[in-house]
Amino acid sequence: MFRRYWAAQTVSYFGDEISTLALPLLAVLITDAGPAQMGYLTAAALAPNLFFSLLAGAWVDRLARKRRIMVLSDVGRALLLATIPAAYLLDVLTLAQLYVVAFAVGTLAVLFEVSRGPLFVSLVERRDYVEANTLINGSRGLSLVAGPSIGGLLVQLLTAPIALVADALSYVWSAAFLARMRTTEPAPVRGRGLGIVAGLRFIAGTPMMRAIVLGTTTVNLFNFMFAALFVLYATTELHLSPGLLGTVLGAGAVGGLFGAAVTGRLTRRLGIGPTLVTGFLLFPAPLLLVPLADGPTPVVLGMLFAAEFFCAVGVMVLDIVTGSVQTALTPETMLARATGVRRTINYGIRPIGALIGGALGAALGIREALWIATVGALAGVLWVLFSPVRRLRELPEAVEA
């Protein structure tokens, strides 16, 4: 059954990469969107994470069949995306429709993601969490390497609106894999109210969970400060062409595959806690090479490739281990709510980081702001260094709700 779950995730990851490229291109090429409109489109896709994650998590924990929510979310996203090529062929496509579709798809994505945890624990034994997360994140890493190339080829051959059909089909295939699964899901939560406060109290009152959430939120804040300025820095100060930059970053993304391959070995050799600490360091530390980049173009490209490669390794190690520890710590009756709380915090901080990065870049200079962002992201490790997490050898037992 896990293989079907894994296959559903893999297909969706590749489809998402197509949309990540095709939707912005569509906005620019078909609707003549400017910088402000592109910002609105990005915000429309991200806003549901901030607005609905808490409510969605609390609601899903009260449902007996989380898998059905995932299937319906996949089908809904497929239908929503299909409206875009249909409107394009009828010559009625507007920017307003793209905003609505991005927001609605983002909302269904929240429902899908908060439902994943309960289904995951019904399919995977606790001792296999790291290995299962390694397979899932390995698929994500592969999609980051190959997905943009596939998306670019489809956009070039079929145009951006028609390329979105491929993403719509990926959701259909994901729904088909999930619909064919048979498993016993965690029992729904009973009681009065939605239990949102209980989810917040669980995150805040569990030392290891609190440390991981605060650490990842710190990394997200400063990493999105970095992300807001990186392309501008690479093109205006390092004088790299978009094509050359994209090639280097795509090649560097192979580091994610390497990270997925070695995480299991690291946890067995070092233990869960030390491996998690390693991820917190290895994710942001290589990005120090970016503001350091200088000299001939081959040297600059080599530094950017190294930064991207080792950063991708660190991201994968961090995602696999934190996901496994958080799942192990969380009682089955609170998995969706805990996911909702974490998504609200971690995704909610991202646009704030981007705004701060832009403001610092304007006030201090781009390179100086990048230094602040990279050094600040390294501070995320302090939350776990001074917590019980760093002493973990094996996955922890679930905390009593």
C-alpha positions, 0 to 999 in steps of 0.5 A: 500500500505504501508504494501506491502512496509513494507513487501518488506523491511522486506523480504530484511532485512532477506535476507541481514543477510543471505548474511552477513554471507554466503558471507564471509564464502564462501570466506574463505571456498571455495576460501581460502581467507586470511585477505587481501582478506576479506578486499577487499571483504568488501571494494567492497561491501561498495565502491559504497556508496562512489562512486555512492550515489551522482550521483544516488540520482541526477539521481533518482530525475529526474525519474518519476517512482522511484518504477520501479528503486527499482524493477529493483534493486531487480531483478538485485541483485537476478540475481547477487547472483544466479550466485554464487551458479551456478558457485559453482555447475559448479566448476568455482567459483573464488574470483574475481567473489565474488568481482564483485558480491559484488560491483555490488550488492552494486551499485544496493543497492545504487539505491534502497536506494536513491529511497526509500525516494520518495516512502515512502512520497507517501505512508505515511502521514507526521504525521505518519512518526515516526510510519512507520519508527518504523515498518520498523526499527522494522523489521530490528531489528528482522532480526538482532536477527533472521537473523544470526541464520537462515543464520547459519542454512542454511549454515550448512544444505545447504552450503554457496553457496546454502544458498545465493539462499535464499537471491536471493529469498528474492529480488524476493519477495521484487520486487513482493511486490513493483511491485504490488503497485499503488501510485502517486510518486513525480514529477520528477525534471526538469532543466539543469544538475544533481543538485548535487550542489543543494543537497549539498547546501541543506544539508549544508544550512539547520541548522537542517539537517546539525546538524543531518548529522554532528552528525551522521557522528561523531558517525559513524566515532568513532563507526567504530573505535570501530568496527574495534577492538571489536572482536579482543579485546573480543577474545584476551584480554577478552579471550572469545570464538567466539561462546560465544561472538556471543551468547551474542551479538545476545541476546543483539541485542534484544534491537533493538526490544525494541527500536523500540517499545518505540520510538513512546512513547518517541516522544509523551512524550518528543517530537521529539528533546529531543528523538533525543538527547536521541538517540545520547546519548543512542547509544554510551554511553553503549559501555563505558562498553566494555573497562571497562569490567574486572573480572570473565567471567560471569561479563564480559559477563554481561557487554558486554550484557548490552552494546550491549542491550542498544546500540541496543536500542539507535541505533533504537531510533536514526535511527527512529527519524533522518530518520523521521526528515530528510524526513520531512525536505526535499522537495519531489523534493530533496529526492533522492539527499539528501539521496545520499549526506547523504549516501556519507558522512555517509558511506564514513566515515566508512572505514576511521574510521576503518583505524584510529581505527586499527592505534590507536590500534597498536600505543596505545593499543586496550583498550586505542583505544576503550576508545577514540572511545567510548568517541569520539562517544559521542561527536556527540550529541554536534552537535544537542545540539547546534542546533534548533533540540533539541527544536523540539516538532513535525516533522518540515515542509519541507524546501523550495528547 
